[in-house]
Amino acid sequence: MTGHTTARQRLTAELLDALRTDGGVRVVTGEPGCGRSTFLDHAARLFRAGPVRHVRADRAHELDDALRTATASGPLLLCVDDADLWDAPSRAALARAAARIRETGVRTTLLLTVAGHRPPPAELSDLPVLRLGPLTPAEAAPLIRERADSEVAPAVREELITEAEGNPALLLALVRRLSPARLSGRRALPRPLVDGEVLADVAGDRLPDDPGGLLLTTAAAARATGEEDADADLVLRACRAATDAPLPDLLTRSEGRLRFRSALMARAVYALAAPEHRRAAHLALAEAAREAEDILPLLHRSWAVPDPALAASLASAATDPASTTPPALRRTALVRAAELTPDGAERARRHLAAAEQTLLAGGVADALRLLDQARGPSAPTPVRGGAELLRGAVLLADGPVEDARESFLLAADLLPPHAAARATLGAADAAWSAGDPASCLSALAPTRTPPTLPLAQACVRVPQEPAAPDDHRGGVAQVGATAPRPESVTPVGDVSRDHRDGMRAVLLARFDLAAAPLRRVVENGLHGTDPDRLLRSAAAALMLGDVTSARRAGARALAAARTHSSAALEPRALEYLAYAELRAGRHQLARTHAEEGLRTAERTGQRNTAAHHHAVLALAASIEGEADLVTEHAEAALRTARRHGLAQAETLAHWAAARADLGAGRPREAAQRLGPLVRPGPRRGHFAVWMLAVPCFVEAAASAGRPQLAAGVVEDFTLWAACGADPQAPSQLLRCRALLAAPDTADELYLRALDQHDDTAGDFERARTELLYGKWLRRRRRLREARTRLEEARLGFERCGAPLWAQQAAAELRAGGAAPTTAPAASSGAGDLARLTPQQLRIARYVAEGATNREVALSLSVSTRTVDYHLRNVFATLGLRSRVELVRLVEQEEKTGARL
C-alpha cells in the first residue's frame, strides 16, 4: 500500500467519523490529479455502517428513494463523482438531497466531488467543502517507491517530489517518463523535468480557449515573480483589457491580485502555449511594467527577446544591494542572466549568485543544482570557493555536518581572508553540531592547526555555553549552530573575528576573555537590521547568558528575514527564539516558536534545523508531561541526527526522553537513559549538552536508590557552576549535593538551594527543589514542613504548566495526610476543560473551530495518529460522544470565562 493511499485513507476515515456527527455532507474538491475519485473509492471501502451507492447523473431521480431507504433501514453512503459535470436539473436534485440530509438528520452520508480549478456550480456552492491538499514529502516518497520499476536515487526522488509540488498525478507522470538509468541517477535528468508533454498528459484536456491571452499573461507574470498570483493591473494593461472585464473560470481576483485556482493549471497554460505566444505575453508585460522596478521589465524582455546584451543589465539589477527585490525574483533574474551569458567564468559567477539567492528563498535542492554549475572547470578560484561556502551552508542545514565542515574548510583555502573568516566559522559550527571539540577549536584557530591535547580535554570537560539553562530549558543546545550559518559570500570583517575569538575562548573555558568580543557581536547586531548579523548577535548573547538580548536579537532577526523575504533564515531565527524562551523559563512560548520553526524548516528543506526544533518540542513536552509527544519529537530528532551526525540534537532528544521518565515517576528508567550521556566514556553525550543533564541524572540516581553513580558527575558540575555564567547552576548544584548528602547536612543544603533560587527566575527549577525537599521532609516525619514545601512545589509546577510534575507533588501531599488545594477551574460544575492536558486543550480548541485531525496535526507539527490519540482521550475525559458536543462545551466555557 502506498504512502499516498495510506494518507488518503486516514483522511477519509477521519472525515467519515466527523460526518456522523456534523451534518453528513461534504463536497470534495481539489486541482486536477489530486485524487478526488480515489478518495471516493477509499470512502466506499472504509464505510462499514451500511450499504454504499454510487449515483450517476442519469439516475439522479434515485436520490429520494435512497434517502427513504436510509430512513427505514439504517445508514447509507452516497457517492457522487464529478457532480459539477451534471446538468442543472440533476444538480438541483442533488442540492435538495444534501439539504434534506443536513436539516433532518437522515442517517445518510453524502460525498460528492467537484473540480477545484473552476468555480463550483451555484447549486452546490453553499455546501461544506473538503479541499484535498498536496501530498507531503513523507506521503509522496512511498508513492514513488510503489510505482517505480527500478531503484530511485534519493536526490532524484527529492527532485521529483519538489517538481510535482504535491500533485500525485503529476508525480506518477514524471516517474513513468524517466528511464531506470535516470531514476537511479546514472544519467542526467531531462531539463526542464516538467515540460509541456508531461503537463499535457495530466491537465491538457482541461485547458480552455484563451482568445484574449489573459490566462497566458497571468501565468507569465506569476512565473517571473515566483509567486502564486500576479498584479491584476499589470496583467490587464498588458492584455489591454478593461479592469472590469469578466475573468476566465480558471482565474480568481482578490485585493488587486489575479490567481489561478489551480497551480497545476497555471503551469500547463504556460508550458502548452505556442512559443511565439509566450514571447508576445512577456513582451507585453515588459512594456506594461515600465514603471515597475528595473528587474521585472528586464526579465520579461529577456524571455521575449533572448539577447545576450541583456545579461549584464539583469545581473546588475539582481545583485544591487540597495534593491528591495525578494530573493526568489533575484534568483530568477540571475539564472536567466547566466543562460544568456556566453563567457564560462562569468556564467559561473552568475550561477553562484543565483544559488545564494535560491538558498535565501528556501530552495535547498535547487541551490545545490546551481552550485554544481558554478563549480565547472572554467570557474575562477574565488567562485569555486564561494560555491563551497554555500554548499557548506546547505549541508549544515540539510545534510551530514561532517561533509559541511569539509566544504567550509575547502572554501577557507580558496577564498580571500575576509570571506575565509566566514568559512572557518561555518567549519567550527559544523564541528560543534557533530560534537567534535578538537575540530571546532582547530577551525577557530588563526592558523587552523590542531589544538594540543590539554586544550581539547579542557573544552570537553567544561561545556561551551557559559549560560547553561534551568534543567528544563534546552541548555547550550539553544543554538543549532553556535556561529550563525553562512548565507552570503560577502566579507563580514570584525564581526566574524570577534565571534571567532569569543567562541574559542568559551571552548577553552576562558570566560574572562570571551565576554568582551562576544558583547561586541551582540551590540553590533542589535544596532542594525541585517538578519545575518542579528543571528550572530543572538548566538553571542546566548553564549554570554544574556537571554534578554538573545530574545530581542532573535525576534528582530525573524522580522528582518520576513521583511527581506529570506525564507531560509526564518527557521533559524525561530530556533534561536525557541531556545531563548526555554532559557527564560517560558517553555510554552518556546513551543509556539518551535512549532512554527518546524513547519518553516520542513517547507524550506532544512532537515537539520527541523531536528533541533523537534528537540525543543521534546524538551517542552517533557515539562508538560506529554509522554507521547516527547517520544514522537525525540524519535523525529534522532532519525535526522543519526543520519547526519547531529550529536547535539541526539543528546537533547535522549535527555528529553529521560526527563519525561523522571516526571512520570520512573527514576530508574531515567537514570538508565542518562547514565551513558553524563558519565565518562565513549557514549557520553555532546560536550556542550551532557553537563546540562547532570541535575536530572543526580535526581534520578538518588531516587532510584543508586546515589553512588552520581558522585563523580557532581564534581564535574561543580566546575561548571563555578564559572558564574549561569545563575541557575549554583542552586542546582546545592540541590544535587543535598540529594547525595547525609541527613545531618542535607537539610541545610536544601535551604541554601532555595535561597539561591530566590535570586533567579524560573518556577520549574525552584518547584523541583521544593518537591525534592518536601519528599525528604516527609520521609523524616516532619509533616508540617513537608506540606508547606510540597504545596509550594505543586503551585510552582501549575504556574509553569507542568501538570505531571504537579501530580507528583499532590501525591506526596496525600501521602503525608494533606489534600492539595483544588484550583477553582477544576471545581465541580465549571471548567471541565481544565481537566485536560495542555496538548489536549490545544487540540480541543482547534477541533472546536472546525479543523480536521489532519489540519490540527499540521498546525501543531505532530502526526495525525497523535491527534487521534489525544482526541480519543479528550472525549473519554470529558464524557463526550461527538465533535458537536465538544464544540458546545468549548463555546459554553468560553462564555463563562473558563480557561482553554
C-alpha positions in Angstrom: 0.0 0.0 0.0 1.4 3.4 -1.0 2.0 6.3 1.4 -0.4 8.2 -0.8 -3.1 5.6 -0.3 -2.4 5.4 3.4 -2.6 9.1 3.9 -5.8 9.4 1.9 -7.4 6.5 3.8 -6.6 8.1 7.1 -8.1 11.4 5.9 -11.1 9.5 4.6 -11.7 7.6 7.8 -11.4 10.8 9.8 -13.9 12.5 7.5 -16.4 9.7 7.8 -16.1 9.7 11.5 -16.7 13.5 11.6 -19.6 13.4 9.2 -21.6 11.1 11.5 -21.8 14.0 14.0 -21.8 17.2 11.9 -24.2 17.1 9.0 -23.3 14.2 6.8 -22.4 16.2 3.6 -19.1 17.1 2.1 -18.0 18.5 -1.3 -14.6 17.0 -2.0 -12.6 19.2 -4.3 -9.0 19.9 -5.5 -6.9 20.5 -8.6 -6.7 18.1 -11.5 -4.8 15.0 -10.5 -5.2 15.4 -6.7 -7.1 12.1 -6.4 -10.8 13.1 -5.9 -12.1 9.8 -7.4 -9.6 7.8 -5.5 -10.8 9.5 -2.3 -14.4 8.3 -3.1 -13.1 4.8 -3.6 -11.4 4.8 -0.2 -14.6 6.1 1.4 -16.6 3.3 -0.2 -14.2 0.7 1.1 -14.0 2.1 4.6 -17.7 2.7 5.2 -18.8 -0.1 7.4 -22.1 1.2 8.8 -24.3 0.2 5.9 -24.6 0.0 2.1 -22.8 2.3 -0.4 -24.4 3.6 -3.5 -22.7 5.4 -6.4 -25.1 7.8 -8.1 -24.7 8.9 -11.7 -26.2 12.0 -13.3 -28.7 9.9 -15.4 -30.0 8.4 -12.2 -30.4 11.5 -10.1 -34.1 10.7 -9.6 -33.0 7.8 -7.4 -31.8 10.1 -4.6 -35.2 10.5 -2.9 -35.6 6.7 -2.9 -32.1 6.3 -1.4 -32.9 8.7 1.4 -36.2 6.9 2.2 -34.3 3.6 2.3 -31.8 5.1 4.7 -34.5 6.4 7.0 -36.1 3.0 7.1 -33.2 0.6 7.2 -30.1 2.3 8.5 -27.0 4.3 7.5 -26.1 4.8 3.9 -23.2 6.3 2.0 -24.0 8.1 -1.3 -21.0 8.8 -3.6 -21.3 11.2 -6.5 -18.2 11.8 -8.6 -17.8 14.9 -10.8 -21.0 16.5 -9.7 -20.1 19.7 -11.4 -20.5 17.9 -14.8 -24.1 17.1 -14.1 -26.8 19.1 -15.9 -28.5 21.9 -14.0 -31.7 19.9 -13.1 -29.7 17.0 -11.8 -27.5 19.3 -9.7 -30.6 20.9 -8.3 -31.9 17.4 -7.2 -28.5 16.7 -5.6 -28.7 20.0 -3.7 -32.1 19.2 -2.4 -30.9 15.8 -1.2 -28.0 17.4 0.6 -30.3 20.0 2.2 -32.5 17.2 3.5 -29.6 15.3 4.9 -28.3 18.4 6.7 -31.6 19.6 8.0 -33.4 16.4 9.0 -30.5 14.3 10.3 -31.3 11.4 7.9 -28.8 8.6 8.6 -27.0 9.2 5.3 -23.5 10.4 4.4 -23.2 12.2 1.1 -19.8 12.7 -0.6 -19.6 14.5 -3.9 -16.6 15.7 -5.8 -16.2 18.8 -8.0 -13.3 20.1 -9.9 -11.2 22.7 -8.0 -9.8 24.6 -10.9 -13.0 26.3 -11.7 -15.9 27.8 -9.6 -18.3 25.3 -8.1 -21.8 25.2 -9.5 -24.2 27.6 -7.9 -26.5 24.8 -6.7 -23.6 23.3 -4.6 -21.8 26.5 -3.6 -23.2 26.6 0.0 -22.3 23.1 0.9 -19.3 22.4 3.3 -16.1 21.7 1.4 -13.1 19.5 1.9 -10.2 20.5 -0.3 -7.6 17.8 -1.0 -4.3 19.4 -0.4 -0.9 18.5 -1.9 0.9 15.4 -0.7 3.6 16.0 1.9 7.1 14.7 1.1 6.5 11.9 3.5 3.4 10.8 1.6 5.0 11.2 -1.8 8.1 9.2 -1.2 6.4 5.8 -0.7 4.2 6.5 -3.8 7.4 6.8 -5.9 8.7 3.6 -4.4 5.5 1.8 -5.2 5.2 2.9 -8.8 8.8 3.0 -9.9 10.0 -0.2 -11.7 13.6 0.3 -10.5 15.7 1.8 -7.8 15.3 5.6 -7.3 18.2 7.6 -6.1 17.5 9.8 -3.1 18.5 13.0 -4.9 16.2 12.1 -7.9 13.4 11.2 -5.5 13.6 14.6 -3.8 13.7 16.4 -7.1 10.6 14.5 -8.3 8.8 15.4 -5.2 9.8 19.1 -5.5 8.8 19.4 -9.1 5.5 17.6 -8.7 4.5 20.1 -5.9 2.4 17.5 -4.1 0.3 16.6 -7.1 0.0 12.8 -7.2 -1.0 12.5 -10.9 1.9 14.7 -11.9 4.3 12.8 -9.7 3.3 9.5 -11.3 3.6 11.0 -14.8 7.2 12.0 -14.0 8.0 8.5 -12.7 6.6 7.0 -15.9 8.6 9.4 -18.0 12.0 8.5 -16.6 14.1 5.5 -17.6 15.7 3.3 -14.9 19.0 4.9 -15.6 17.7 8.3 -14.9 15.7 7.2 -11.9 18.8 5.6 -10.4 20.9 8.8 -11.1 23.2 7.1 -13.6 22.0 9.5 -16.3 21.1 13.2 -16.0 17.5 14.2 -15.7 15.9 16.0 -18.7 15.6 19.7 -18.4 13.1 21.0 -17.7 11.9 18.0 -15.8 8.2 19.1 -16.0 7.7 20.1 -19.6 4.7 20.6 -21.8 4.4 16.9 -22.7 4.1 15.9 -19.0 1.7 18.6 -18.2 -0.4 17.8 -21.3 -0.6 14.2 -20.0 -2.0 15.4 -16.7 -4.1 18.5 -17.4 -4.0 19.3 -21.1 -7.6 18.2 -21.9 -8.9 20.7 -19.2 -7.4 23.8 -20.8 -10.0 26.3 -22.1 -9.5 28.6 -25.1 -7.7 31.8 -24.3 -8.6 34.3 -27.0 -7.7 37.4 -25.1 -4.4 36.0 -23.8 -5.4 36.7 -20.2 -4.6 33.2 -18.9 -1.2 33.1 -20.6 -0.3 36.6 -19.5 -1.2 35.9 -15.9 0.8 32.7 -15.9 3.8 34.6 -17.4 3.6 37.3 -14.9 3.5 34.8 -12.0 6.4 32.9 -13.5 8.6 36.0 -13.4 8.0 36.8 -9.7 7.8 33.2 -8.5 4.6 34.0 -6.6 1.3 32.2 -6.8 -0.5 35.3 -8.0 0.1 38.3 -10.2 -0.6 42.1 -10.2 -4.0 42.4 -11.8 -3.4 46.0 -13.1 -0.2 44.9 -14.7 -1.7 41.9 -16.4 -4.8 43.8 -17.6 -2.6 46.6 -19.0 -0.5 44.0 -20.9 -3.6 42.5 -22.3 -5.3 45.8 -23.0 -8.3 44.6 -21.1 -10.8 46.6 -19.1 -10.4 46.5 -15.4 -14.0 45.2 -15.0 -13.6 42.6 -17.7 -15.0 39.2 -16.8 -12.4 36.6 -15.8 -12.0 33.1 -17.2 -13.2 30.3 -14.9 -9.5 29.3 -14.1 -8.8 32.7 -12.5 -9.9 34.5 -9.4 -9.3 38.1 -8.3 -8.7 39.3 -4.8 -7.1 42.5 -3.4 -5.7 43.5 -6.7 -4.2 40.2 -7.5 -5.0 37.6 -10.1 -4.6 33.9 -9.2 -5.1 30.6 -10.8 -7.5 28.3 -8.9 -5.0 25.5 -9.6 -1.2 25.9 -9.6 -1.1 22.9 -11.9 -3.3 24.6 -14.5 -1.1 27.7 -14.3 1.9 25.6 -15.2 0.0 23.9 -18.0 -1.2 27.1 -19.5 2.3 28.5 -19.8 4.0 25.3 -20.9 1.5 24.3 -23.6 1.3 27.8 -25.2 3.0 28.3 -28.5 6.5 29.8 -28.1 5.6 32.9 -30.1 2.6 33.4 -27.9 4.8 33.2 -24.7 7.2 35.7 -26.2 4.4 38.0 -27.0 3.0 37.8 -23.5 6.4 38.6 -22.0 6.9 41.5 -24.3 3.5 42.9 -23.4 4.4 42.6 -19.7 7.7 44.3 -20.2 6.0 47.2 -21.9 3.3 47.4 -19.2 5.9 47.1 -16.4 7.9 50.2 -17.4 7.0 51.9 -14.2 8.0 48.9 -12.0 11.4 48.1 -10.6 14.0 47.7 -13.4 14.5 43.9 -12.8 10.9 43.0 -13.8 10.7 44.6 -17.3 14.2 43.4 -18.0 13.3 39.8 -17.1 10.2 39.8 -19.3 12.2 41.4 -22.1 14.9 38.7 -21.8 12.2 36.0 -22.4 10.6 37.9 -25.2 13.9 38.7 -27.0 16.8 36.4 -25.8 19.5 39.0 -26.4 22.9 38.3 -24.6 23.3 42.0 -24.2 20.6 41.9 -21.5 22.6 39.5 -19.3 24.7 42.2 -17.7 21.8 44.5 -17.0 19.8 41.6 -15.4 22.7 40.6 -13.2 23.4 44.1 -12.2 19.8 44.7 -11.2 19.6 41.4 -9.3 22.8 42.0 -7.3 22.1 45.6 -6.4 22.5 45.8 -2.6 20.1 48.8 -2.4 17.3 46.9 -4.1 14.4 45.5 -2.1 13.7 42.8 -4.7 12.9 39.5 -2.9 15.4 36.6 -3.2 13.1 34.5 -5.4 12.9 37.1 -8.1 16.7 37.9 -7.9 17.3 34.1 -8.4 15.1 34.0 -11.5 16.9 37.0 -13.0 20.4 35.7 -12.3 19.5 32.3 -13.7 18.2 34.0 -16.9 21.4 36.2 -17.0 23.5 33.0 -16.7 21.6 31.4 -19.6 22.3 34.4 -21.8 26.0 34.7 -20.8 28.5 33.1 -23.3 31.6 33.5 -21.2 32.1 30.5 -18.9 33.7 32.3 -16.0 31.0 35.0 -15.9 28.3 32.4 -16.2 29.7 30.5 -13.2 29.7 33.8 -11.2 26.0 34.3 -12.0 25.1 30.7 -11.2 26.8 31.2 -7.8 24.9 34.4 -7.2 21.7 32.7 -8.2 22.4 29.8 -5.8 22.9 32.3 -3.0 19.5 33.9 -3.6 17.9 30.5 -4.1 19.2 29.4 -0.7 17.8 32.6 0.9 14.4 31.9 -0.7 14.4 28.4 0.9 15.2 26.3 -2.2 17.8 23.9 -0.9 17.8 21.3 -3.7 17.7 24.0 -6.4 20.6 25.8 -4.8 22.7 22.6 -4.9 22.0 22.2 -8.7 23.0 25.7 -9.3 26.2 25.3 -7.3 27.1 22.3 -9.4 27.0 24.6 -12.4 29.2 27.2 -10.6 32.0 24.6 -10.0 32.9 23.8 -13.6 36.5 23.9 -14.9 36.0 27.4 -16.2 35.0 28.8 -12.8 37.6 31.1 -11.2 39.1 30.1 -7.8 37.1 32.7 -5.8 33.9 31.4 -7.4 34.7 27.8 -6.6 35.5 28.9 -3.0 32.1 30.7 -2.8 30.4 27.6 -4.2 32.0 25.5 -1.4 31.0 28.1 1.2 27.4 28.0 0.1 27.5 24.2 -0.2 28.7 24.0 3.4 25.8 26.2 4.5 23.3 24.0 2.6 24.7 20.8 4.2 24.8 22.3 7.6 21.1 22.9 7.4 20.2 19.7 5.5 23.0 17.2 5.2 25.8 15.4 7.0 27.6 18.0 9.1 31.0 16.5 8.7 30.6 16.9 4.9 29.6 20.5 5.6 32.8 21.0 7.7 34.9 19.8 4.8 33.2 22.1 2.3 33.7 25.0 4.7 37.4 24.2 5.1 37.9 23.9 1.4 36.2 27.2 0.9 38.5 28.8 3.5 41.5 27.6 1.4 40.1 29.0 -1.8 38.7 32.4 -0.6 40.4 35.6 0.3 41.0 36.3 4.0 37.8 38.3 4.8 35.5 35.7 3.2 37.6 32.8 4.6 36.7 34.1 8.1 33.1 33.2 7.4 34.1 29.8 6.2 36.1 29.0 9.3 33.1 30.0 11.5 31.0 27.6 9.4 33.5 24.8 9.8 33.6 25.4 13.6 29.8 25.4 13.7 29.7 22.1 11.8 32.2 20.5 14.1 30.1 21.8 17.1 27.0 20.1 15.7 28.9 16.9 15.2 30.2 17.0 18.8 33.9 17.3 17.8 35.5 19.9 20.1 39.0 19.3 18.7 37.9 20.1 15.2 35.9 23.0 16.4 39.0 24.5 18.1 41.1 23.7 15.1 38.8 25.6 12.7 38.7 28.6 15.1 42.5 28.8 15.4 44.1 31.6 13.3 46.3 29.1 11.5 43.8 26.2 11.8 46.3 23.9 13.4 45.1 21.1 15.6 44.9 22.1 19.3 47.1 20.4 21.9 45.6 17.6 23.9 45.1 19.6 27.1 43.1 22.2 25.3 40.9 19.6 23.7 40.4 17.9 27.1 39.6 21.3 28.7 36.8 22.0 26.2 35.4 18.5 26.7 35.4 18.9 30.4 33.8 22.4 30.5 30.9 22.9 28.1 31.0 25.8 25.6 28.0 27.8 26.6 28.6 29.9 29.7 24.9 30.2 30.3 23.5 26.8 30.9 19.8 27.0 31.4 17.5 25.6 34.0 17.4 21.9 33.7 14.2 22.1 31.6 15.3 24.8 29.2 17.3 23.2 26.5 20.7 24.3 27.7 23.6 25.0 25.5 21.7 23.5 22.6 19.9 26.8 22.2 22.0 27.3 19.1 21.7 24.6 16.4 24.8 26.3 15.3 26.7 28.5 17.8 28.0 30.7 15.0 25.2 31.7 12.6 25.3 29.5 9.5 26.8 31.3 6.5 24.3 32.6 4.0 26.4 35.0 2.0 29.9 35.2 0.4 30.1 38.9 1.4 33.1 39.6 3.8 32.0 40.5 7.3 35.2 41.7 8.8 35.5 42.3 12.6 32.2 40.7 13.5 33.5 37.3 12.3 36.8 37.9 14.2 35.0 38.8 17.4 32.7 35.9 17.2 35.6 33.5 16.5 37.7 34.9 19.4 34.8 34.8 21.8 33.7 31.3 20.7 37.3 29.9 21.0 37.7 31.5 24.5 34.5 29.9 25.7 35.6 26.5 24.3 38.8 26.8 26.3 36.7 27.8 29.4 38.3 31.3 29.4 35.1 33.1 30.0 37.1 36.2 31.2 38.5 36.5 27.6 35.2 35.7 25.9 33.0 38.4 27.3 34.4 41.5 25.5 34.4 40.1 21.9 31.0 38.4 22.3 29.5 41.6 23.8 30.7 43.5 20.7 29.0 40.9 18.5 25.7 41.4 20.4 25.8 45.1 20.2 26.8 45.2 16.6 23.9 43.1 15.6 21.3 44.8 17.7 22.2 48.2 16.2 21.4 47.1 12.7 18.7 45.3 10.6 20.8 42.8 8.8 19.3 39.3 9.6 22.6 37.5 9.4 24.3 39.9 12.0 21.2 39.7 14.2 21.5 35.9 14.2 25.2 36.3 15.2 24.0 38.7 17.9 21.5 36.1 19.2 24.1 33.4 19.2 26.7 35.5 21.1 24.0 36.6 23.6 23.2 33.0 24.4 26.8 32.2 24.9 27.0 35.2 27.3 23.9 34.1 29.1 22.1 37.3 28.2 18.7 35.8 27.5 17.0 39.2 27.1 19.3 40.3 24.3 19.1 36.8 22.7 15.3 37.1 22.6 15.5 40.7 21.2 18.0 39.7 18.6 16.1 36.5 17.6 12.8 38.4 17.3 14.4 41.1 15.2 16.2 38.6 13.0 12.8 36.9 12.4 11.2 40.2 11.5 14.2 41.1 9.2 14.1 37.7 7.5 10.4 38.2 6.8 10.9 41.7 5.6 13.6 40.6 3.2 11.6 37.5 2.2 14.6 35.4 3.3 12.7 32.1 3.8 15.9 30.2 4.7 16.6 32.4 7.7 13.2 32.1 9.3 13.5 28.6 10.8 16.9 29.6 12.2 15.6 32.8 13.8 12.8 30.8 15.3 15.3 28.3 16.6 17.2 31.0 18.5 13.9 32.4 19.8 12.7 29.0 20.9 15.9 28.2 22.9 16.0 31.7 24.4 12.4 31.3 25.6 13.3 27.9 27.1 16.2 29.5 28.9 13.9 32.3 30.2 11.5 29.7 31.6 8.8 30.2 29.1 8.5 26.8 27.6 5.0 27.3 26.2 6.3 30.3 24.1 9.3 28.2 23.2 6.9 25.5 22.0 5.0 28.0 19.9 8.2 29.2 18.2 9.4 25.7 17.7 6.2 24.5 16.1 6.3 27.4 13.6 10.1 26.8 13.1 9.5 23.2 12.4 6.9 24.0 9.7 9.2 26.5 8.0 12.2 24.2 8.3 10.3 21.4 6.6 8.9 23.8 4.0 12.4 25.0 3.1 14.1 21.6 3.2 16.2 22.2 6.3 16.1 18.8 8.0 18.9 19.5 10.4 17.2 22.7 11.6 14.0 20.7 11.9 15.7 18.2 14.1 16.7 21.0 16.5 13.1 22.2 16.6 12.0 18.6 17.3 14.4 18.6 20.2 12.9 21.8 21.6 9.4 20.4 21.3 10.5 17.2 23.1 12.1 19.2 25.9 9.0 21.4 26.3 6.7 18.3 26.2 8.8 16.7 28.9 7.8 19.5 31.2 4.2 19.4 30.3 4.1 15.6 30.8 3.1 14.7 27.3 4.9 11.4 27.1 3.6 10.5 23.6 4.8 13.9 22.2 8.2 13.5 23.9 8.5 10.2 22.1 7.3 11.5 18.7 9.5 14.5 18.7 12.6 12.8 20.2 12.3 10.0 17.6 12.0 12.5 14.8 15.1 14.4 16.0 17.0 11.2 16.4 16.2 10.0 12.8 17.9 13.0 11.3 20.6 13.3 14.0 21.8 9.8 13.3 21.8 10.1 9.6 23.5 13.5 9.5 25.8 13.2 12.6 24.0 15.8 14.8 25.4 14.8 18.1 24.0 17.9 19.8 20.4 17.2 18.7 20.8 13.5 19.5 21.9 14.2 23.1 19.0 16.6 23.6 16.5 14.1 22.4 17.7 11.4 24.8 17.7 14.0 27.6 14.1 14.9 26.9 13.0 11.3 27.0 14.8 10.8 30.3 13.3 13.8 31.8 9.8 12.6 30.7 10.6 9.3 32.6 11.6 11.3 35.7 8.4 13.4 35.5 6.3 10.3 35.3 7.9 8.9 38.4 10.2 6.4 36.7 13.6 7.4 38.1 15.2 4.0 37.4 14.5 4.3 33.7 15.6 7.9 33.7 18.9 7.0 35.3 19.5 4.3 32.8 18.9 6.7 29.9 21.0 9.5 31.3 23.9 7.5 32.7 25.7 6.9 29.4 25.1 10.6 28.5 26.7 12.2 31.5 29.2 9.7 32.8 32.7 9.5 31.3 33.1 7.1 28.4 32.7 6.8 24.7 28.9 7.1 24.9 29.0 10.4 26.7 26.7 13.0 25.1 27.6 16.1 23.2 30.3 18.0 25.0 28.2 21.1 25.4 25.0 19.4 26.5 25.8 16.5 28.7 26.6 18.8 31.6 23.1 20.3 31.5 21.6 16.9 32.1 23.6 16.3 35.3 20.9 17.6 37.7 18.4 15.3 36.2 20.7 12.3 36.4 21.6 13.0 40.0 17.9 13.2 40.9 17.1 10.0 39.0 20.0 8.1 40.5 19.3 9.2 44.1 15.5 8.5 43.7 16.3 5.0 42.3 18.4 4.2 45.3 21.8 4.4 43.5 23.3 7.7 44.6 26.8 6.3 44.3 26.6 6.5 40.5 26.2 10.3 40.6 29.1 11.4 42.8 31.7 11.8 40.0 29.5 13.9 37.7 28.6 16.3 40.6 32.2 17.2 40.8 32.2 18.0 37.1 29.1 20.0 37.6 30.9 22.0 40.3 33.4 23.2 37.8 30.5 24.4 35.6 28.7 26.2 38.4 32.0 27.9 39.4 32.1 29.7 36.0 29.5 32.1 37.3 27.8 32.5 33.9 24.6 30.5 34.7 22.5 31.9 37.5 20.7 28.6 37.9 23.7 26.4 38.2 24.6 27.2 41.9 21.1 26.3 43.1 21.1 23.2 41.0 24.5 22.2 42.4 23.3 22.6 46.0 20.2 20.5 45.2 22.4 17.8 43.8 24.6 17.8 46.9 21.6 17.7 49.1 20.3 14.6 47.3 23.6 12.8 47.9 24.3 14.2 51.4 23.9 12.6 54.8 20.8 13.5 56.8 22.6 15.9 59.1 23.8 18.1 56.2 21.0 17.7 53.6 18.6 19.9 55.4 20.9 22.9 55.2 21.8 22.2 51.6 18.2 22.3 50.6 17.6 25.5 52.4 20.6 27.1 50.8 19.5 25.9 47.4 16.1 27.6 47.9 17.8 30.8 49.0 19.8 30.7 45.7 16.5 30.2 43.8 15.2 33.4 45.3 17.8 35.3 43.3 16.9 33.8 39.9 13.8 33.4 37.8 12.3 30.1 36.8 9.3 28.5 38.5 10.2 25.0 37.3 13.6 24.7 38.8 12.5 26.1 42.2 9.5 23.8 42.2 11.7 20.8 41.6 13.9 21.8 44.6 10.7 22.3 46.7 9.4 18.9 45.7 12.6 17.0 46.5 12.9 18.9 49.8 9.3 18.1 50.6 9.8 14.4 49.9 12.9 14.4 52.1 11.0 16.1 55.0 8.0 13.8 54.7 10.2 10.7 55.0 11.6 12.1 58.2 8.1 12.6 59.5 8.4 16.4 59.6 5.0 16.6 58.1 4.0 20.2 58.7 7.2 21.5 57.0 6.8 18.9 54.2 3.3 20.1 53.5 4.4 23.7 53.1 7.2 22.7 50.7 5.1 20.3 48.7 2.2 22.8 48.3 4.7 25.4 47.1 6.1 22.8 44.6 2.6 22.0 43.4 1.7 25.6 42.8 5.0 26.3 41.1 4.5 23.4 38.7 1.0 24.6 37.9 2.2 28.1 37.2 4.7 26.9 34.6 2.3 24.4 33.0 3.9 21.1 34.3 0.8 19.1 35.3 2.5 15.7 35.6 5.1 17.2 38.0 2.3 18.9 39.9 0.6 15.5 40.3 3.8 14.2 41.9 3.6 17.0 44.4 -0.1 16.3 45.0 0.6 12.6 45.5 3.2 13.4 48.1 0.8 15.7 49.9 -1.8 13.0 50.0 0.8 10.5 51.3 1.5 13.0 54.1 -2.1 13.2 55.1 -3.0 16.5 53.4 -5.2 17.1 50.4 -3.9 19.7 48.0 -5.9 22.9 47.4 -8.2 22.5 44.4 -7.9 25.1 41.8 -11.2 26.9 41.0 -11.3 25.9 37.4 -11.3 22.3 38.3 -14.2 22.5 40.8 -17.4 20.7 40.1 -19.8 22.3 37.7 -17.3 24.5 35.9 -14.1 24.4 34.0 -14.3 20.9 32.6 -11.6 21.7 30.1 -9.2 22.3 33.0 -9.1 18.5 33.4 -7.3 18.2 30.0 -3.5 18.3 29.5 -2.1 21.3 27.7 -1.8 19.4 24.4 -5.4 18.1 24.7 -6.6 21.6 25.3 -4.8 22.8 22.1 -6.4 20.0 20.1 -9.8 20.6 21.6 -9.7 24.2 20.6 -8.7 23.5 17.0 -11.4 20.8 16.7 -14.0 23.2 18.1 -13.0 25.7 15.5 -13.9 23.1 12.8 -10.4 21.8 12.0 -9.9 18.3 10.8 -7.5 16.0 12.5 -5.1 16.5 9.6 -5.3 20.2 9.9 -4.7 20.0 13.6 -1.6 17.8 13.0 -0.2 20.3 10.5 -0.8 23.3 12.9 0.9 21.5 15.9 3.6 19.8 13.8 2.6 16.4 15.0 1.2 13.3 13.3 -2.4 12.6 12.7 -2.0 9.5 14.8 -1.1 11.7 17.8 -4.1 13.9 17.2 -6.3 10.8 17.0 -4.9 9.5 20.3 -5.4 12.8 22.1 -8.9 13.4 20.8 -10.0 10.0 22.0 -8.6 10.9 25.4 -10.4 14.2 25.3 -13.7 12.5 24.6 -13.1 9.9 27.3 -12.0 12.5 29.9 -14.9 14.8 29.3 -17.5 12.1 28.7 -18.3 13.3 25.2 -19.6 11.3 22.2 -19.1 13.7 19.2 -17.4 16.7 17.9 -20.7 18.6 18.1 -20.7 18.1 21.9 -17.1 19.2 22.1 -18.0 22.4 20.2 -20.8 23.2 22.6 -18.7 22.6 25.7 -15.9 24.8 24.4 -18.3 27.6 23.5 -20.0 27.3 26.9 -16.8 27.5 28.8 -15.5 30.4 26.7 -18.7 32.3 27.5 -18.3 31.6 31.3 -14.6 32.7 31.1 -13.2 29.2 31.7 -9.6 28.9 30.7 -8.9 26.9 27.5 
